[in-house]
């Protein structure tokens, strides 16, 4: 956007020495290079806040930042792209009229067309109007029509309308509809059904407007532009107005009572103030115009037609080469050729003379904003001014110090010679009639027209002083480079540095306030109160940088002249920031968009901001002198409508709609939004929040889009709010709810499948582990059996054979002795014992090599057979009980179980002295349990405690076999009460190799189902 400070004056340029002060209007322009369309013939502002433009190439809308062409659907295209009239109705609909006739309406994004025909004009549509009852009226070059909500109807004699055409429409503040017929002016009071002739003759292509006090204005080619006399609606004919200038193509009257119009005959834009001067009905003459603006004065084109006053009281002008906006200027700038030739301005405010400004060697007095020469220095440029309460005025020049006296700037001569520029530094008022001035390298001095007095000799540092101010109680404050601040109370000095929290760079401005001393530096601001330094923060930190002037308005607000412009801090916000040091102060910035010509002067010897006796604030900038009257600030009281424009994801742009669902796999998106504050759209500020992602509001600044990445599937709700240039927030904002569909891999049932698959995988790993452990156990059992067989072979082939050989040799020796020989008898006994040993050894070898009977004999049958073998006719009977069906068993596991039972039963039969021995075998899904009971004498307590009987290894062997299976073994016994031994074997340890096969078979059967 091209922004221009428009000095709306007569088209004659200002001559040197002629001063003008800018009217309170700021002009902004959008040319075709900035995206504006050409041939703008109609303007309207919709209820949603958008500015709509009817052009020769179609319909556009504008939010203050960007232009968007409205492209109708192919099946609902406009009859013509040449749009000549627009009207935003109270129900939000936008009515559109065309050059070649026909009417369309855009309502809620949907178009409806009314082609030329009965009731619909077939020629140029000139204007629309809506009455208080909601009836819409249309004026055209070939007719006058009304819309009853369903269809258009021609307005004619049945309504008392006297013409076949209508050139202008106006609904006034009383609800009366006025129509310019091309010959006369008629009106329709609210509720009536017949038009009344006003008695006012008007020419063709007239336009109408109404002032704030209800006065009607008309402009036509016969009589020019004039106000209608009071009583113009009384049916009696009024005297004809004289021919005048201008003849306006369109006109509007703003809130201040200023008339804006586009000139039809000569082109350009005219502005007229003080309209009450013309209530007598006389036509405007060229000399009555306050300003005429044409292309040579900054208008994009002399061909301008539509004029619109928006809800914020901005004036919009459409031309055939772009768009203009004029709005009220809070900043007034003194524009004078004599003040633009120098980069440094000294400013001061005198109670007697008012605001003063210096430029070069000259001192000017400002009267009604116009500089008037007051005095001129003898030599050298004036760089600073000081005005005291007694009316004295001092000037610091390149050659010394001067004092205003009798209309002349007289150089102050001291006893030690002139105070030259090489020695003078910062300067300030001394609270009386003199000045305080820092002489570099020498010290601080108080100077008046009588004497020079040195202050703080040898204590106050005179090097690199950059700011100086005197407090009301006489305390002096001196700022230096390097974040140094000195306080002089008349006797001693207190120095504040970075160690005290003063981290502002070079101190450039100081101001005592009731809250404390405000300290401004190159990098920010702080306040010194109660001996402590507190940094001040703003939402935009840059607005507090480079502040070289601080002034308070009458209501206590602070005004800063800084590198970003003029900043206002309300007194309440400053107090809140002091109470809460971490709080960022809200501020209002006045910059180029408000008419400020430049930024604050830097490194000035005195402050660059002051207040005059009338309360007007003055600011010295790098491009001129500006003023703001805080009592006449134009505040934007219109809450900005907020709209979410689009959502872009995956390269696709989506218009907001209810129930929006984005495709699966969407991870990143961009949300575009806007706020319709057309006064200073660059100062609109946004906050946004995506519920489900953002913990709180995000400060979007002036950016009009938000981007999110790494979004998961789910429901989302985006909210955005905005504030206008005056800081007025629309807390309702706009909201868009949308959802992101999940990918197959992001659904809950995929997660469930993953859980099931993981569970299956874990089960498979578990089964594989069991199989591995089973294989290891089987291998260990096979190794054990192999070792037993090896031991059996070794015993049979070595020990038993050797013992057998010895027995045979001893038997041969015994056979040589006679029967009855005591020696033979002894040998025979020894040989019998040897036979017993051999027999016992063979049994042990048999035990090592033996196995449970074949598969045909189950475990229960094996124990029954063992009981039969042990029964000698005198011992207890062995009873075997089986509960359930025994599962198949790994042979090696079955061997271990059998030999555990063999040892238990053998010991019970031989040693327990029992009358009853029982074996109970039971099988469940989880385990195989075997219980061996007898009612014998039981085991001794020391045997249970030690786990075995000294010298006997039966119980130890049983435990070892149980651990190999693996199985749990429990022994319960008491002396005289018998013994119960329980063996618990997990079912998964019985048949390790077969178990995975059974699992696969079950899974296959389930899958087939």
Buried (B, 14 or more C-beta within 10 A) or exposed (E): BEBEBBBBBBEEEBEEEEBBBBBBBBBBBBBEEEBBBBBBBBBBBBBBBBBBBBBBEBBBBBBBBBBEEBEBEEEEEBBBBBBBBBBBBEEEBBBBBBBBBBBBBBEEEEBEBBEBEEBBBBBBBBBBBBBEEEEBBBBBBBBBBBBEEEEBBBBBEEBBBBBEBBBBBBBBEEEBBBBBBBBBBBBBEEEEEEBBBBBBBBBBBBBBBBBEEEBBBBBBBBBBBBBBBEEBBEEEEBEEBEEBBBBBBBBBBBEEBBBBBBBBEEBBBBBBBEBEEBBEBBBBBEEBBBBBBBBEBBBBBBBBBBBBBBBBBBBBBBBBBBBBBBBBBBBBBBBBEBBBEBEBBBBBBBEEBBBBBBBBBBBBBBEEBBBEEBBEBEEBBBBBBBBBEEEBBBBBBBBBBBBBEEEBBBBBEEEEEEBBBEBBBBBBBBBEBBBBBBBBEEBBBBBBEEEBEEBBEEEBBBEBBBBBBBBEEEBBBBBBBEBBBBBBEEEEBEBBBEEBBBBBBBBBBBBBBEBBBBBBBBBBBBBBBEEEBBBBBBEBEEBBBBBBBBBBBEEBBBBBBBBBBBBBBBBEBBEEBBEEEEBBBBBBBBBBBBBBBBBBBBEBBBBBBBBBEEEBBBBBBBBBBBBBBBEEBBEBEBBBBBBBBBBBBEEEEBEBEEEBEBEBBBEEBBBBBBBBBBBBBBBBBBBBBBEEBBEEEBEBEEEBBBEBEEBEBEEBEBBBBBBBBBBBBBEEBBBBBBBBBBEEEBBEEEEEEEEEEEEEEEEEEEBEEBBEBBEEBBEEBEEBBEEBEEBBEEBBEEEBEEBBEEBEEBBEEBEEBEEEEEEBEEBBEEBEEBBEEBEEBBEBBEEBBBEBEEEEEBBBBBBBBBBEEBEEEEBBEBBBEBEEEBEEBBBBBBBBBBBBBBBBBBBBBEBBBBEBBBBBBBBEEEBBBBBBBBBBBBBEEEBBEEEBBEEEEEBEBBBEBBEBBEBBBEBBBEEEEBBBBBBBBEBBBBBBEBBBEEBEEEEEEEEEE
